[in-house]
Amino acid sequence: MNASANLDAVFAALADPTRRAILSRLAEGQASVNEIAAPFEISQPAVSRHLKVLERAGLIERGVDEQRRPARLKAENMAAAVDWLAEFRAFWGASFDQLDDVLAQMKQAEAKDAGHD
């Protein structure tokens, strides 16, 4: 899978709140499908489908432990998504700096207006 397709798969996998919750659970340690499914109001087969999406995106891996296939987080594969998002950090930093400047100007104008009342 090329880098762009991998990034697409990661963001597609992360777009679903159930899959994000599954990743959060797996950040605590590996778990079986039944353990992962327990807090959700969806069926075990539905959780299995979410796990397949996460696995195809390279965000989890599935082991074999007798009859279980525990899932575990592969957080390093989120690195491409984090790197891509980091490209926008400078934009957001500049935007927040501009907002701070506008708010400071508004406070100064408010203070001047209050002093003339």
Stockholm file with secondary structure:
# STOCKHOLM 1.0

chainA/1-117         MNASANLDAVFAALADPTRRAILSRLAEGQASVNEIAAPFEISQPAVSRHLKVLERAGLIERGVDEQRRPARLKAENMAAAVDWLAEFRAFWGASFDQLDDVLAQMKQAEAKDAGHD
#=GR chainA/1-117 SS CCHHHHHHHHHHHHTSHHHHHHHHHHTTCCBCHHHHHTTSSSCHHHHHHHHHHHHHTTSEEECCBTTBCCEEECGGGGHHHHHHHHTTHHHHHHHHHHHHHHHHHHHHHHHHHHHTC
#=GC SS_cons         CCHHHHHHHHHHHHTSHHHHHHHHHHTTCCBCHHHHHTTSSSCHHHHHHHHHHHHHTTSEEECCBTTBCCEEECGGGGHHHHHHHHTTHHHHHHHHHHHHHHHHHHHHHHHHHHHTC
//
